[in-house]
Amino acid sequence: MSDGIKLPAGIALEDPRPIAASAPYTYFMPFPEELAALGPGDGVKAIFHETAGGREYDGERMWVLVERIEKGFVVGKLVNEPRDMPSISLGDPVRIPLTHVIDCTYEEGKPAPVVPQRRTYWDRCLVDACVVEGRSHADYLYREDRDVTREGDKDPDSGWRIRGTDAGIAEDEGLGKGPLHIALGKVLNADDRWLHLIDREIGCAFLWDAESDDYIECD
C-alpha cells in the first residue's frame, strides 16, 4: 500500500514521453535497465511545474533522492532548491512515476547498469530552415570539408549541407532565413529519410528521387 506520499499541492510533473517521441535523435530517456537498477540512495531527475502558471520558468528539472521504488513509482525527497516554485521546497517528500524520470544517477560505489550503446548526433551541419521547420524534406544533401565553426560550438562541423526545395521560394518571397548551423540530430528529428547515408564520405552528394522513393547519388 502507498503511504500517502505524493506531489505537494500546486505541483505537477511533465510527462517526457511525448517530447522524446517528437525528438528521438536529441531527447533521450533512461534505458529500462537504468530504471530497473534504481534503489535507495540513487537519484532521479524529473520536470516539475507550478500548476498556477505565470512563473518565470515554465518548468524546472530537479533531482530527487530515492528512498524506495514502489509499484512503478519513485518515493523520495527533493534535493534541489527550486528557483521559482513556491509550492515545493528542498527536502519535500515526493512520489514520481518511473515513466516520468528523465535521468538517473547512482549512489557512489554502486556500479552503473550495463545498457545498450546509444549513438548521438550532436555534430553540426548547415541546413535550410524549411527542412527543420517541416516545410520541405531534405531533398538535396552533400558532404564537404568540415570548415564551418560558429561561436559557442561545442561539437565539430560534420561537413553535411542539407537543402530543401522550399528554400528558394521562401527567399524569393522575403521569408527565407540563412542556413542554420545546428546539430544533425535536430535535422533528423524533422526528416530522417537520409539516416542511412550519414556516415558517407566527404565529397558525396545525393538527390531525393520521388519515383524510386529514395536518394540517388549525384556525380
C-alpha positions in Angstrom: 0.0 0.0 0.0 1.1 3.6 -0.6 2.0 5.6 2.5 0.1 8.6 1.0 3.2 10.4 -0.2 2.5 12.4 -3.4 3.4 15.7 -5.0 2.8 18.8 -3.0 -0.4 20.7 -3.9 0.2 23.1 -6.7 2.9 21.0 -8.3 2.6 18.7 -11.4 5.1 16.7 -13.4 5.6 16.8 -17.1 5.3 13.5 -19.0 8.6 13.5 -21.0 7.5 10.6 -23.3 5.7 12.8 -25.9 8.8 15.0 -26.1 11.1 12.0 -26.6 8.7 10.7 -29.3 8.9 14.0 -31.2 12.6 14.4 -30.9 14.1 10.9 -30.9 17.6 12.0 -32.0 18.1 14.7 -29.4 16.0 13.8 -26.4 17.0 10.6 -24.6 15.0 8.8 -21.9 16.7 6.4 -19.5 17.0 2.8 -20.7 14.8 0.3 -18.9 17.9 -1.3 -17.4 18.7 2.0 -15.7 15.3 2.3 -14.2 15.3 -1.3 -13.1 18.6 -0.7 -11.2 17.3 2.2 -9.1 17.3 1.7 -5.4 17.7 3.6 -2.1 20.4 6.3 -2.2 20.2 6.7 -6.0 18.9 9.8 -7.7 16.3 10.6 -10.4 15.5 13.8 -12.3 12.1 14.9 -13.4 10.4 18.0 -14.8 8.3 19.9 -12.2 5.7 22.6 -13.0 3.9 25.1 -10.8 0.2 24.5 -11.8 -0.8 28.0 -11.1 1.3 29.2 -14.0 2.6 32.7 -14.6 6.0 31.8 -13.2 9.4 32.9 -14.5 10.2 29.4 -15.5 7.8 27.1 -17.4 9.3 24.1 -15.7 12.3 23.1 -13.6 14.3 19.9 -13.9 15.1 18.8 -10.4 16.7 15.8 -8.7 15.0 13.5 -6.2 16.9 11.3 -3.7 15.4 7.8 -3.9 14.2 6.2 -0.7 12.5 3.3 -2.3 10.8 2.1 -5.5 7.1 1.2 -5.0 4.9 -0.3 -7.7 6.3 1.7 -10.6 6.9 4.9 -8.5 10.0 6.5 -7.0 9.4 7.6 -3.4 11.9 10.1 -2.2 12.8 13.7 -1.3 13.6 16.7 -3.4 17.3 17.6 -3.3 17.2 20.8 -5.4 16.2 24.2 -4.1 13.5 25.4 -6.7 14.2 28.7 -8.3 10.7 29.8 -8.8 8.2 27.3 -7.4 6.7 28.4 -4.1 4.6 25.2 -3.8 7.6 22.9 -3.3 10.8 23.1 -1.3 14.1 21.4 -0.8 13.5 18.2 1.2 9.8 17.8 0.4 8.7 14.2 0.0 7.5 13.3 -3.5 6.3 10.3 -5.4 7.1 10.2 -9.1 6.1 7.6 -11.8 9.1 5.9 -13.2 7.7 6.8 -16.7 8.4 10.5 -15.8 12.1 10.0 -14.9 14.4 11.8 -17.4 17.8 10.9 -15.9 19.3 8.6 -13.3 22.4 8.7 -11.1 23.6 6.0 -8.8 25.0 6.1 -5.2 28.8 6.4 -5.1 30.4 3.0 -5.3 27.4 1.3 -6.9 28.1 0.0 -10.4 26.0 1.5 -13.2 23.9 -1.0 -15.1 25.0 -2.2 -18.5 23.0 -0.5 -21.2 22.9 -0.7 -25.0 25.2 1.7 -26.8 23.4 4.8 -27.9 24.6 6.8 -30.8 24.2 10.6 -30.6 24.1 13.1 -33.4 25.5 16.4 -32.0 28.0 17.2 -34.8 26.9 20.3 -36.6 25.6 20.8 -40.2 24.3 23.6 -42.4 20.6 23.1 -43.2 17.8 25.2 -44.8 15.3 26.4 -42.2 12.5 25.0 -44.3 13.7 21.4 -43.6 13.9 21.9 -39.8 10.5 23.7 -39.8 8.9 20.8 -41.7 8.0 22.8 -44.9 10.3 20.7 -47.0 12.1 17.4 -46.8 15.9 17.1 -47.1 15.8 17.0 -50.9 19.4 17.6 -51.7 22.4 16.9 -49.4 26.1 16.7 -49.8 29.1 16.5 -47.6 32.1 18.8 -47.9 35.2 19.5 -45.9 34.5 20.3 -42.3 35.2 24.1 -42.3 32.4 25.8 -40.5 32.7 26.9 -36.9 30.3 29.1 -35.1 30.9 30.9 -31.8 29.8 28.8 -28.9 30.0 25.5 -30.8 30.9 22.6 -28.5 30.7 20.0 -31.2 32.5 19.8 -34.6 31.1 20.5 -38.0 30.1 17.3 -39.8 30.5 18.7 -43.3 26.9 17.9 -44.2 24.9 20.5 -46.1 21.2 19.9 -46.4 18.9 21.7 -48.8 15.1 21.8 -49.1 13.1 22.7 -52.2 11.1 25.3 -50.3 14.2 27.4 -49.5 14.4 29.2 -52.8 10.6 30.0 -52.8 10.9 31.4 -49.2 13.9 33.5 -50.2 12.1 35.0 -53.2 9.2 36.0 -51.0 11.4 37.6 -48.4 10.7 34.9 -45.9 13.9 32.9 -46.1 16.5 32.6 -43.3 20.2 31.9 -43.8 21.3 28.3 -43.4 21.1 27.1 -39.8 24.2 25.7 -38.2 22.7 23.1 -35.9 23.1 19.5 -34.6 22.5 16.7 -37.1 20.0 15.3 -34.6 17.7 18.3 -34.9 17.6 17.8 -38.7 16.9 14.0 -38.2 14.1 14.8 -35.9 12.4 16.6 -38.8 13.4 14.2 -41.6 15.4 11.0 -41.1 14.9 9.6 -44.6 18.7 10.1 -45.1 19.9 8.5 -41.9 21.4 5.5 -43.8 23.7 8.0 -45.6 25.0 9.8 -42.6 28.4 8.0 -42.5 29.1 8.5 -46.2 32.4 10.1 -47.1 33.3 13.8 -47.8 32.6 14.6 -51.4 29.4 12.6 -51.7 26.1 14.2 -52.8 22.5 12.9 -53.0 19.2 14.0 -54.5 15.8 12.7 -53.5 14.1 10.8 -56.2 10.3 10.6 -55.7 9.9 7.9 -58.4 12.2 5.4 -56.5 11.3 6.8 -53.1 15.0 7.0 -52.2 18.1 9.1 -52.7 20.1 8.8 -55.8 23.8 9.6 -55.8 24.9 12.5 -57.9 28.1 12.5 -60.0 
